[in-house]
């Protein structure tokens, strides 16, 4: 098979699977020459066509990764044309499509329907976030993947902190195992000492400052966070928080409360309470505008049009207005 579709709402798992594809190259020297990453919305069709149809260099196949095809192919005509393009993928290319799809959208999604009709040339893999009740088990397995051990009570405590955010959980596990130097199982006290309570609280404070138009406080909190967090990890936390705000605002507009937010979003009650309070200070229109702006920044960062640190500072200035 030459075409692979990785879909779901677990970005951490999809990113890990992509690394498996990239590690298939036997020679790391030529891997970079034969790998191309594209964001669909900002990629010209000619550029994608050239990448897929170019001959590999000292390797059996080229790897071409296309993220978020629905952002570009968003009507029947363009989707039909794109499907024809996929059907003509040459044997010298391995084309991997990554699409964010919520569980309830899978059966009706155009790309999944296309894959079902073309199962002889495409393989699909689903990567869905675990439910909150399953997160302790997920954490135990992820600790094993990172060659460590964790007490069940510590796994449950970490699950309370991260909700169903597998990317954040993976990063916290890496910090915990480094903290114990892989020499003993992670315990509950380690989780309290090392994990995201401080960072998560600071992100809440950061968003609070933005919602109040307090740019100076937001900038101070941002720079304090950047001293302790990788900028990309922080970016993921900010994007996640605004995604939660959009979802929470929708629940509140439907006459729900913080308990409904906790159940619907699969987050810890503390996170649900803070998120509900913040969502109530934004209109849905404002939140949707901000979230689309975040996606635009994400594309610009991934295509090297702007650095992430500068993007975060710019975001503060724009939202504080």
C-alpha atoms as a printed R data frame, in Angstrom:
    type eleno elety resid chain resno       x      y      z
1   ATOM     1    CA   UNK     A     1   0.000  0.000  0.000
2   ATOM     2    CA   UNK     A     2   1.222  3.478 -0.868
3   ATOM     3    CA   UNK     A     3  -1.430  5.630  0.825
4   ATOM     4    CA   UNK     A     4  -2.029  5.821  4.572
5   ATOM     5    CA   UNK     A     5  -4.655  7.875  6.394
6   ATOM     6    CA   UNK     A     6  -4.011  8.591 10.068
7   ATOM     7    CA   UNK     A     7  -7.100 10.092 11.651
8   ATOM     8    CA   UNK     A     8  -8.611 10.894 15.022
9   ATOM     9    CA   UNK     A     9  -8.356 13.440 17.829
10  ATOM    10    CA   UNK     A    10  -5.235 12.077 19.525
11  ATOM    11    CA   UNK     A    11  -2.540 14.296 18.024
12  ATOM    12    CA   UNK     A    12   0.136 12.764 20.258
13  ATOM    13    CA   UNK     A    13  -0.502  9.250 18.931
14  ATOM    14    CA   UNK     A    14  -0.620 10.461 15.323
15  ATOM    15    CA   UNK     A    15   2.691 12.292 15.746
16  ATOM    16    CA   UNK     A    16   4.278  9.147 17.187
17  ATOM    17    CA   UNK     A    17   3.013  7.057 14.275
18  ATOM    18    CA   UNK     A    18   4.516  9.563 11.840
19  ATOM    19    CA   UNK     A    19   7.895  9.051 13.512
20  ATOM    20    CA   UNK     A    20   7.533  5.329 12.786
21  ATOM    21    CA   UNK     A    21   7.135  6.130  9.089
22  ATOM    22    CA   UNK     A    22  10.173  8.402  9.197
23  ATOM    23    CA   UNK     A    23  12.262  5.717 10.910
24  ATOM    24    CA   UNK     A    24  11.577  3.255  8.078
25  ATOM    25    CA   UNK     A    25  14.490  4.724  6.132
26  ATOM    26    CA   UNK     A    26  17.537  2.489  6.594
27  ATOM    27    CA   UNK     A    27  19.956  5.362  5.968
28  ATOM    28    CA   UNK     A    28  19.398  8.499  8.103
29  ATOM    29    CA   UNK     A    29  21.554 10.469  5.674
30  ATOM    30    CA   UNK     A    30  19.065 10.122  2.842
31  ATOM    31    CA   UNK     A    31  15.931 10.216  5.025
32  ATOM    32    CA   UNK     A    32  15.773 14.015  4.997
33  ATOM    33    CA   UNK     A    33  16.230 14.122  1.226
34  ATOM    34    CA   UNK     A    34  13.289 11.789  0.739
35  ATOM    35    CA   UNK     A    35  10.819 13.214  3.276
36  ATOM    36    CA   UNK     A    36   8.456 16.137  2.706
37  ATOM    37    CA   UNK     A    37   5.942 17.622  5.170
38  ATOM    38    CA   UNK     A    38   3.046 19.762  3.938
39  ATOM    39    CA   UNK     A    39   0.132 21.632  5.504
40  ATOM    40    CA   UNK     A    40  -2.731 21.277  3.013
41  ATOM    41    CA   UNK     A    41  -4.140 24.781  3.364
42  ATOM    42    CA   UNK     A    42  -0.840 26.474  2.484
43  ATOM    43    CA   UNK     A    43   0.432 24.000 -0.110
44  ATOM    44    CA   UNK     A    44  -0.006 24.553 -3.833
45  ATOM    45    CA   UNK     A    45  -1.236 21.538 -5.787
46  ATOM    46    CA   UNK     A    46   1.789 21.696 -8.070
47  ATOM    47    CA   UNK     A    47   4.123 21.538 -5.074
48  ATOM    48    CA   UNK     A    48   2.363 18.462 -3.694
49  ATOM    49    CA   UNK     A    49   2.280 16.843 -7.120
50  ATOM    50    CA   UNK     A    50   6.023 17.358 -7.584
51  ATOM    51    CA   UNK     A    51   6.790 15.892 -4.162
52  ATOM    52    CA   UNK     A    52   4.694 12.784 -4.760
53  ATOM    53    CA   UNK     A    53   5.921 12.139 -8.300
54  ATOM    54    CA   UNK     A    54   9.618 12.912 -7.855
55  ATOM    55    CA   UNK     A    55  11.930  9.915 -7.886
56  ATOM    56    CA   UNK     A    56  13.430  8.961 -4.514
57  ATOM    57    CA   UNK     A    57  17.136  9.577 -3.949
58  ATOM    58    CA   UNK     A    58  19.076  6.415 -3.030
59  ATOM    59    CA   UNK     A    59  15.975  4.957 -1.379
60  ATOM    60    CA   UNK     A    60  13.110  2.742 -2.560
61  ATOM    61    CA   UNK     A    61  10.399  5.329 -1.806
62  ATOM    62    CA   UNK     A    62   9.797  8.965 -0.939
63  ATOM    63    CA   UNK     A    63   7.737  9.822  2.147
64  ATOM    64    CA   UNK     A    64   5.221 12.633  1.705
65  ATOM    65    CA   UNK     A    65   3.128 13.745  4.707
66  ATOM    66    CA   UNK     A    66   0.088 15.964  4.173
67  ATOM    67    CA   UNK     A    67  -1.705 17.380  7.225
68  ATOM    68    CA   UNK     A    68  -5.337 18.506  7.393
69  ATOM    69    CA   UNK     A    69  -6.468 17.868  3.798
70  ATOM    70    CA   UNK     A    70 -10.034 18.915  4.690
71  ATOM    71    CA   UNK     A    71  -8.793 22.475  5.209
72  ATOM    72    CA   UNK     A    72  -8.060 22.713  1.479
73  ATOM    73    CA   UNK     A    73 -10.359 20.178 -0.136
74  ATOM    74    CA   UNK     A    74 -13.629 21.427  1.304
75  ATOM    75    CA   UNK     A    75 -16.218 20.921 -1.437
76  ATOM    76    CA   UNK     A    76 -17.320 18.014 -3.678
77  ATOM    77    CA   UNK     A    77 -15.453 19.237 -6.762
78  ATOM    78    CA   UNK     A    78 -12.061 19.668 -5.092
79  ATOM    79    CA   UNK     A    79 -12.466 16.424 -3.160
80  ATOM    80    CA   UNK     A    80 -13.214 14.485 -6.329
81  ATOM    81    CA   UNK     A    81 -10.125 15.926 -7.996
82  ATOM    82    CA   UNK     A    82  -8.020 15.158 -4.935
83  ATOM    83    CA   UNK     A    83  -9.319 11.589 -4.890
84  ATOM    84    CA   UNK     A    84  -8.224 11.160 -8.499
85  ATOM    85    CA   UNK     A    85  -4.801 12.501 -7.578
86  ATOM    86    CA   UNK     A    86  -4.536 10.002 -4.711
87  ATOM    87    CA   UNK     A    87  -5.531  7.130 -6.980
88  ATOM    88    CA   UNK     A    88  -2.552  7.924 -9.204
89  ATOM    89    CA   UNK     A    89   0.039  7.864 -6.430
90  ATOM    90    CA   UNK     A    90   3.107  6.158 -7.933
91  ATOM    91    CA   UNK     A    91   4.729  3.092 -6.319
92  ATOM    92    CA   UNK     A    92   7.830  5.202 -5.593
93  ATOM    93    CA   UNK     A    93   5.942  7.328 -3.053
94  ATOM    94    CA   UNK     A    94   4.469  6.635  0.365
95  ATOM    95    CA   UNK     A    95   1.774  9.271  0.928
96  ATOM    96    CA   UNK     A    96   0.533  9.769  4.501
97  ATOM    97    CA   UNK     A    97  -2.535 11.917  5.171
98  ATOM    98    CA   UNK     A    98  -3.172 13.191  8.721
99  ATOM    99    CA   UNK     A    99  -6.683 14.377  9.543
100 ATOM   100    CA   UNK     A   100  -8.221 15.500 12.835
101 ATOM   101    CA   UNK     A   101 -11.602 13.800 13.165
102 ATOM   102    CA   UNK     A   102 -13.777 13.491 16.256
103 ATOM   103    CA   UNK     A   103 -15.249 10.021 16.936
104 ATOM   104    CA   UNK     A   104 -18.809 11.094 16.094
105 ATOM   105    CA   UNK     A   105 -17.689 12.444 12.689
106 ATOM   106    CA   UNK     A   106 -15.869  9.356 11.414
107 ATOM   107    CA   UNK     A   107 -18.693  7.538  9.596
108 ATOM   108    CA   UNK     A   108 -19.753 10.636  7.644
109 ATOM   109    CA   UNK     A   109 -16.280 12.013  6.908
110 ATOM   110    CA   UNK     A   110 -15.546 12.302  3.191
111 ATOM   111    CA   UNK     A   111 -11.968 11.036  3.464
112 ATOM   112    CA   UNK     A   112 -12.990  7.917  5.387
113 ATOM   113    CA   UNK     A   113 -15.718  7.240  2.817
114 ATOM   114    CA   UNK     A   114 -13.167  7.615  0.027
115 ATOM   115    CA   UNK     A   115 -10.825  5.199  1.797
116 ATOM   116    CA   UNK     A   116 -13.602  2.606  2.151
117 ATOM   117    CA   UNK     A   117 -14.213  2.712 -1.614
118 ATOM   118    CA   UNK     A   118 -10.488  2.435 -2.357
119 ATOM   119    CA   UNK     A   119  -9.414 -0.082  0.273
120 ATOM   120    CA   UNK     A   120  -7.094 -1.828 -2.188
121 ATOM   121    CA   UNK     A   121  -4.721  1.170 -2.286
122 ATOM   122    CA   UNK     A   122  -5.200  2.831  1.104
123 ATOM   123    CA   UNK     A   123  -4.848  1.829  4.735
124 ATOM   124    CA   UNK     A   124  -6.540  3.792  7.542
125 ATOM   125    CA   UNK     A   125  -5.547  3.939 11.193
126 ATOM   126    CA   UNK     A   126  -7.644  5.553 13.916
127 ATOM   127    CA   UNK     A   127  -6.084  7.363 16.879
128 ATOM   128    CA   UNK     A   128  -8.717  8.494 19.365
129 ATOM   129    CA   UNK     A   129  -8.100 10.048 22.756
130 ATOM   130    CA   UNK     A   130  -8.864  7.658 25.609
131 ATOM   131    CA   UNK     A   131 -11.792  8.368 27.895
132 ATOM   132    CA   UNK     A   132 -11.021  9.886 31.283
133 ATOM   133    CA   UNK     A   133 -11.666  6.592 33.054
134 ATOM   134    CA   UNK     A   134  -9.083  4.880 30.833
135 ATOM   135    CA   UNK     A   135  -6.305  7.455 31.315
136 ATOM   136    CA   UNK     A   136  -4.626  5.782 34.337
137 ATOM   137    CA   UNK     A   137  -4.165  2.610 32.265
138 ATOM   138    CA   UNK     A   138  -2.959  4.647 29.293
139 ATOM   139    CA   UNK     A   139  -0.396  6.356 31.538
140 ATOM   140    CA   UNK     A   140   0.867  3.030 32.905
141 ATOM   141    CA   UNK     A   141   1.384  1.765 29.341
142 ATOM   142    CA   UNK     A   142   3.060  5.001 28.224
143 ATOM   143    CA   UNK     A   143   5.456  4.823 31.177
144 ATOM   144    CA   UNK     A   144   6.398  1.316 30.021
145 ATOM   145    CA   UNK     A   145   6.912  2.660 26.483
146 ATOM   146    CA   UNK     A   146   9.330  5.196 27.968
147 ATOM   147    CA   UNK     A   147  11.088  2.354 29.814
148 ATOM   148    CA   UNK     A   148   9.969  3.257 33.306
149 ATOM   149    CA   UNK     A   149   7.550  2.204 36.043
150 ATOM   150    CA   UNK     A   150   4.801  4.049 37.923
151 ATOM   151    CA   UNK     A   151   2.642  3.207 40.925
152 ATOM   152    CA   UNK     A   152  -1.088  2.888 40.064
153 ATOM   153    CA   UNK     A   153  -1.980  5.645 42.550
154 ATOM   154    CA   UNK     A   154   0.543  7.970 40.901
155 ATOM   155    CA   UNK     A   155  -0.913  7.159 37.480
156 ATOM   156    CA   UNK     A   156  -4.385  8.038 38.761
157 ATOM   157    CA   UNK     A   157  -3.110 11.333 40.215
158 ATOM   158    CA   UNK     A   158  -1.427 12.289 36.943
159 ATOM   159    CA   UNK     A   159  -4.612 11.382 35.027
160 ATOM   160    CA   UNK     A   160  -6.552 13.832 37.208
161 ATOM   161    CA   UNK     A   161  -4.115 16.588 36.271
162 ATOM   162    CA   UNK     A   162  -3.924 16.068 32.511
163 ATOM   163    CA   UNK     A   163  -7.465 14.922 31.707
164 ATOM   164    CA   UNK     A   164  -7.403 13.191 28.306
165 ATOM   165    CA   UNK     A   165  -4.568 15.299 26.902
166 ATOM   166    CA   UNK     A   166  -2.211 12.502 25.858
167 ATOM   167    CA   UNK     A   167   0.454 14.875 24.536
168 ATOM   168    CA   UNK     A   168   0.681 16.656 27.877
169 ATOM   169    CA   UNK     A   169   0.638 13.317 29.694
170 ATOM   170    CA   UNK     A   170   3.530 12.060 27.557
171 ATOM   171    CA   UNK     A   171   5.621 15.134 28.331
172 ATOM   172    CA   UNK     A   172   4.867 14.909 32.059
173 ATOM   173    CA   UNK     A   173   5.844 11.229 32.065
174 ATOM   174    CA   UNK     A   174   9.178 12.090 30.440
175 ATOM   175    CA   UNK     A   175   9.831 14.697 33.148
176 ATOM   176    CA   UNK     A   176   8.847 12.267 35.911
177 ATOM   177    CA   UNK     A   177  11.116  9.482 34.669
178 ATOM   178    CA   UNK     A   178  14.018 11.910 34.403
179 ATOM   179    CA   UNK     A   179  13.220 13.083 37.940
180 ATOM   180    CA   UNK     A   180  13.476  9.532 39.350
181 ATOM   181    CA   UNK     A   181  16.323  8.764 36.905
182 ATOM   182    CA   UNK     A   182  14.514  5.587 35.791
183 ATOM   183    CA   UNK     A   183  15.849  4.024 39.003
184 ATOM   184    CA   UNK     A   184  12.515  3.397 40.777
185 ATOM   185    CA   UNK     A   185   8.767  3.539 40.135
186 ATOM   186    CA   UNK     A   186   7.210  7.005 39.988
187 ATOM   187    CA   UNK     A   187   5.169  7.706 43.122
188 ATOM   188    CA   UNK     A   188   2.366 10.103 43.941
189 ATOM   189    CA   UNK     A   189   4.729 12.475 45.731
190 ATOM   190    CA   UNK     A   190   6.821 12.702 42.551
191 ATOM   191    CA   UNK     A   191   3.766 13.713 40.555
192 ATOM   192    CA   UNK     A   192   2.973 16.452 43.074
193 ATOM   193    CA   UNK     A   193   6.562 17.682 43.017
194 ATOM   194    CA   UNK     A   194   7.166 17.684 39.270
195 ATOM   195    CA   UNK     A   195   3.994 17.864 37.243
196 ATOM   196    CA   UNK     A   196   1.821 20.393 35.549
197 ATOM   197    CA   UNK     A   197  -0.116 21.888 38.440
198 ATOM   198    CA   UNK     A   198   2.099 24.979 38.360
199 ATOM   199    CA   UNK     A   199   2.241 25.199 34.559
200 ATOM   200    CA   UNK     A   200  -1.464 24.507 34.122
201 ATOM   201    CA   UNK     A   201  -2.349 27.081 36.743
202 ATOM   202    CA   UNK     A   202  -0.082 29.599 35.008
203 ATOM   203    CA   UNK     A   203  -1.797 28.908 31.684
204 ATOM   204    CA   UNK     A   204  -5.145 29.588 33.349
205 ATOM   205    CA   UNK     A   205  -3.737 32.840 34.748
206 ATOM   206    CA   UNK     A   206  -2.329 33.689 31.317
207 ATOM   207    CA   UNK     A   207  -5.734 33.230 29.662
208 ATOM   208    CA   UNK     A   208  -7.397 35.147 32.500
209 ATOM   209    CA   UNK     A   209  -5.103 38.104 31.812
210 ATOM   210    CA   UNK     A   210  -5.890 37.957 28.096
211 ATOM   211    CA   UNK     A   211  -9.628 37.853 28.761
212 ATOM   212    CA   UNK     A   212  -9.297 41.026 30.831
213 ATOM   213    CA   UNK     A   213  -7.157 42.807 28.224
214 ATOM   214    CA   UNK     A   214  -4.198 42.911 30.631
215 ATOM   215    CA   UNK     A   215  -1.316 42.572 28.189
216 ATOM   216    CA   UNK     A   216   1.460 43.332 30.682
217 ATOM   217    CA   UNK     A   217   0.384 40.594 33.079
218 ATOM   218    CA   UNK     A   218  -0.104 38.126 30.218
219 ATOM   219    CA   UNK     A   219   3.375 38.862 28.875
220 ATOM   220    CA   UNK     A   220   4.949 38.474 32.311
221 ATOM   221    CA   UNK     A   221   3.213 35.108 32.795
222 ATOM   222    CA   UNK     A   222   4.236 34.005 29.312
223 ATOM   223    CA   UNK     A   223   7.911 34.723 29.896
224 ATOM   224    CA   UNK     A   224   7.768 32.990 33.270
225 ATOM   225    CA   UNK     A   225   6.259 29.922 31.600
226 ATOM   226    CA   UNK     A   226   8.890 29.944 28.868
227 ATOM   227    CA   UNK     A   227  11.597 29.763 31.529
228 ATOM   228    CA   UNK     A   228  10.246 26.375 32.658
229 ATOM   229    CA   UNK     A   229   8.454 24.987 29.604
230 ATOM   230    CA   UNK     A   230   9.480 24.171 26.062
231 ATOM   231    CA   UNK     A   231   7.828 26.778 23.818
232 ATOM   232    CA   UNK     A   232   6.104 24.108 21.707
233 ATOM   233    CA   UNK     A   233   4.799 22.367 24.829
234 ATOM   234    CA   UNK     A   234   3.448 25.698 26.068
235 ATOM   235    CA   UNK     A   235   1.907 26.415 22.675
236 ATOM   236    CA   UNK     A   236   0.086 23.085 22.823
237 ATOM   237    CA   UNK     A   237  -1.286 23.958 26.264
238 ATOM   238    CA   UNK     A   238  -2.530 27.366 25.083
239 ATOM   239    CA   UNK     A   239  -4.196 25.954 21.959
240 ATOM   240    CA   UNK     A   240  -5.790 23.185 24.024
241 ATOM   241    CA   UNK     A   241  -7.130 25.697 26.538
242 ATOM   242    CA   UNK     A   242  -8.816 27.802 23.864
243 ATOM   243    CA   UNK     A   243 -10.217 24.666 22.234
244 ATOM   244    CA   UNK     A   244 -11.701 23.752 25.624
245 ATOM   245    CA   UNK     A   245 -13.083 27.287 25.956
246 ATOM   246    CA   UNK     A   246 -14.917 27.003 22.633
247 ATOM   247    CA   UNK     A   247 -16.425 23.671 23.692
248 ATOM   248    CA   UNK     A   248 -17.273 24.933 27.184
249 ATOM   249    CA   UNK     A   249 -18.929 28.078 25.794
250 ATOM   250    CA   UNK     A   250 -21.131 25.886 23.604
251 ATOM   251    CA   UNK     A   251 -22.159 23.805 26.629
252 ATOM   252    CA   UNK     A   252 -22.858 26.908 28.731
253 ATOM   253    CA   UNK     A   253 -24.909 28.441 25.912
254 ATOM   254    CA   UNK     A   254 -26.955 25.233 25.961
255 ATOM   255    CA   UNK     A   255 -27.740 25.886 29.652
256 ATOM   256    CA   UNK     A   256 -25.133 23.457 30.916
257 ATOM   257    CA   UNK     A   257 -22.889 24.025 33.952
258 ATOM   258    CA   UNK     A   258 -19.342 23.212 35.032
259 ATOM   259    CA   UNK     A   259 -20.324 19.621 35.862
260 ATOM   260    CA   UNK     A   260 -21.639 19.183 32.327
261 ATOM   261    CA   UNK     A   261 -18.364 20.630 31.029
262 ATOM   262    CA   UNK     A   262 -16.353 18.113 33.071
263 ATOM   263    CA   UNK     A   263 -18.402 15.177 31.784
264 ATOM   264    CA   UNK     A   264 -18.575 16.276 28.159
265 ATOM   265    CA   UNK     A   265 -14.911 17.249 27.808
266 ATOM   266    CA   UNK     A   266 -13.458 14.509 29.980
267 ATOM   267    CA   UNK     A   267 -11.474 16.915 32.152
268 ATOM   268    CA   UNK     A   268 -10.813 17.095 35.865
269 ATOM   269    CA   UNK     A   269 -13.406 19.114 37.855
270 ATOM   270    CA   UNK     A   270 -10.727 21.719 38.671
271 ATOM   271    CA   UNK     A   271 -10.038 22.229 34.959
272 ATOM   272    CA   UNK     A   272 -13.772 22.286 34.195
273 ATOM   273    CA   UNK     A   273 -14.421 24.963 36.836
274 ATOM   274    CA   UNK     A   274 -11.610 27.223 35.602
275 ATOM   275    CA   UNK     A   275 -12.521 26.695 31.962
276 ATOM   276    CA   UNK     A   276 -16.205 27.423 32.549
277 ATOM   277    CA   UNK     A   277 -15.358 30.642 34.352
278 ATOM   278    CA   UNK     A   278 -13.072 31.791 31.545
279 ATOM   279    CA   UNK     A   279 -15.525 30.798 28.800
280 ATOM   280    CA   UNK     A   280 -18.218 32.936 30.400
281 ATOM   281    CA   UNK     A   281 -16.058 36.026 29.842
282 ATOM   282    CA   UNK     A   282 -15.841 35.495 26.071
283 ATOM   283    CA   UNK     A   283 -18.572 35.451 23.454
284 ATOM   284    CA   UNK     A   284 -18.696 32.401 21.183
285 ATOM   285    CA   UNK     A   285 -17.892 34.657 18.239
286 ATOM   286    CA   UNK     A   286 -14.762 35.966 19.981
287 ATOM   287    CA   UNK     A   287 -13.604 32.472 20.950
288 ATOM   288    CA   UNK     A   288 -14.061 31.102 17.438
289 ATOM   289    CA   UNK     A   289 -12.154 34.069 16.027
290 ATOM   290    CA   UNK     A   290  -9.287 33.543 18.482
291 ATOM   291    CA   UNK     A   291  -9.145 29.796 17.789
292 ATOM   292    CA   UNK     A   292  -8.968 30.311 14.030
293 ATOM   293    CA   UNK     A   293  -6.235 32.875 14.658
294 ATOM   294    CA   UNK     A   294  -4.305 30.266 16.659
295 ATOM   295    CA   UNK     A   295  -4.593 27.799 13.777
296 ATOM   296    CA   UNK     A   296  -3.269 30.459 11.413
297 ATOM   297    CA   UNK     A   297  -0.288 31.067 13.697
298 ATOM   298    CA   UNK     A   298   0.305 27.320 13.906
299 ATOM   299    CA   UNK     A   299   0.518 27.103 10.104
300 ATOM   300    CA   UNK     A   300   2.897 30.068  9.928
301 ATOM   301    CA   UNK     A   301   5.162 28.538 12.567
302 ATOM   302    CA   UNK     A   302   5.203 25.146 10.846
303 ATOM   303    CA   UNK     A   303   6.088 26.761  7.533
304 ATOM   304    CA   UNK     A   304   8.874 28.827  9.173
305 ATOM   305    CA   UNK     A   305   7.177 32.169  8.472
306 ATOM   306    CA   UNK     A   306   7.478 33.176 12.140
307 ATOM   307    CA   UNK     A   307   9.154 31.861 15.287
308 ATOM   308    CA   UNK     A   308   6.929 30.495 18.013
309 ATOM   309    CA   UNK     A   309   8.240 32.854 20.704
310 ATOM   310    CA   UNK     A   310   7.507 35.860 18.472
311 ATOM   311    CA   UNK     A   311   4.092 34.433 17.578
312 ATOM   312    CA   UNK     A   312   3.174 34.132 21.260
313 ATOM   313    CA   UNK     A   313   4.247 37.714 21.978
314 ATOM   314    CA   UNK     A   314   2.280 38.925 18.943
315 ATOM   315    CA   UNK     A   315  -0.766 36.965 20.092
316 ATOM   316    CA   UNK     A   316  -0.680 38.767 23.441
317 ATOM   317    CA   UNK     A   317  -0.543 42.178 21.824
318 ATOM   318    CA   UNK     A   318  -3.417 41.351 19.470
319 ATOM   319    CA   UNK     A   319  -5.718 39.765 22.072
320 ATOM   320    CA   UNK     A   320  -4.979 42.346 24.745
321 ATOM   321    CA   UNK     A   321  -6.498 44.984 22.469
